[in-house]
Amino acid sequence: MVLDLNLPKTDGCAVLAEVKADPVLRNIPVTIFSTSEAQRDIVRCYELGANCYVSKPGSLKSFISAVTKIGEFWFGLVRLPREEEE
């Protein structure tokens, strides 16, 4: 899941807390992708269970590059546990 902290009606940290508190959803990896570079936001997200925090770049080219790298990281490098087959 890629989650922005600045959502229209709900705080992204509240969404993160709900996801990580739900037994069905808590194992979904969450990448925070936010314009905030504030240390308090970064710390809070990791405390709530974020798996990584990426700051959104300012230019479109850099934004596209960051999104591509997030995808390459999660779908190319990371190994996640599989559900047990019965």
Phi, psi and omega in degrees: 000134173253124188232129175268145178284333185260078178270155185302315186242346184228143175290132180301326178294326177294319177296315178302314180299319179295316180298313184286343177273344182272121182301330180283327186261341191302335181275356176289124178294137180239123173256122173276129180233099192224155174285342182287132172245014181292130181303324180295324178291317180298310180299314181300317181296317178293323177297327180277355175109011176301146180269335172197160183229122180236130177277134179290130175285163184279327184267154180298317180299315179291325177298310180299319178297317180296316179298318178299316181293324176299314178298316179298321179297305186287326184259352181245320185259319188287140173246122180251154178294144176266155175290143179293134175273136182265000000 
